[in-house]
Amino acid sequence: IPHKSSKIADHLTISVGVATAVPERGSQPETLVAAADQALYEAKNNGRNQVCSAGIHSE
């Protein structure tokens, strides 16, 4: 997407972090949000303009 008014780049990019989990008794939503946030920063740190995912696995 062109972004002519930006001082950083002439186009818009999108970085996305996604997390999945099978909810179990006692699981906390904050854990899922933290995993998605970590995946987002992984996408940004790996050059942006990409989707990174994380899965939460129970033991």
Contacts in CASP RR format, 6 or more apart in sequence:
PFRMAT RR
TARGET T0000
AUTHOR 0000-0000-0000
METHOD contacts of the structure
MODEL  1
IPHKSSKIADHLTISVGVATAVPERGSQPETLVAAADQALYEAKNNGRNQ
VCSAGIHSE
1 11 0 8 1.000
1 12 0 8 1.000
2 10 0 8 1.000
2 11 0 8 1.000
2 12 0 8 1.000
3 9 0 8 1.000
3 10 0 8 1.000
3 11 0 8 1.000
3 12 0 8 1.000
4 10 0 8 1.000
6 12 0 8 1.000
13 48 0 8 1.000
13 49 0 8 1.000
14 49 0 8 1.000
15 40 0 8 1.000
15 43 0 8 1.000
15 44 0 8 1.000
15 48 0 8 1.000
15 49 0 8 1.000
15 50 0 8 1.000
15 51 0 8 1.000
16 40 0 8 1.000
16 43 0 8 1.000
16 50 0 8 1.000
16 51 0 8 1.000
16 52 0 8 1.000
17 36 0 8 1.000
17 37 0 8 1.000
17 39 0 8 1.000
17 40 0 8 1.000
17 42 0 8 1.000
17 43 0 8 1.000
17 51 0 8 1.000
17 52 0 8 1.000
17 53 0 8 1.000
17 54 0 8 1.000
18 36 0 8 1.000
18 39 0 8 1.000
18 51 0 8 1.000
18 52 0 8 1.000
18 53 0 8 1.000
18 54 0 8 1.000
19 32 0 8 1.000
19 33 0 8 1.000
19 35 0 8 1.000
19 36 0 8 1.000
19 38 0 8 1.000
19 39 0 8 1.000
19 53 0 8 1.000
19 54 0 8 1.000
19 55 0 8 1.000
19 56 0 8 1.000
20 53 0 8 1.000
20 54 0 8 1.000
20 55 0 8 1.000
20 56 0 8 1.000
21 27 0 8 1.000
21 31 0 8 1.000
21 32 0 8 1.000
21 35 0 8 1.000
21 55 0 8 1.000
21 56 0 8 1.000
22 58 0 8 1.000
24 58 0 8 1.000
27 58 0 8 1.000
31 56 0 8 1.000
32 56 0 8 1.000
35 54 0 8 1.000
35 55 0 8 1.000
35 56 0 8 1.000
36 54 0 8 1.000
38 54 0 8 1.000
39 52 0 8 1.000
39 53 0 8 1.000
39 54 0 8 1.000
40 52 0 8 1.000
42 52 0 8 1.000
42 54 0 8 1.000
43 50 0 8 1.000
43 51 0 8 1.000
43 52 0 8 1.000
46 52 0 8 1.000
END
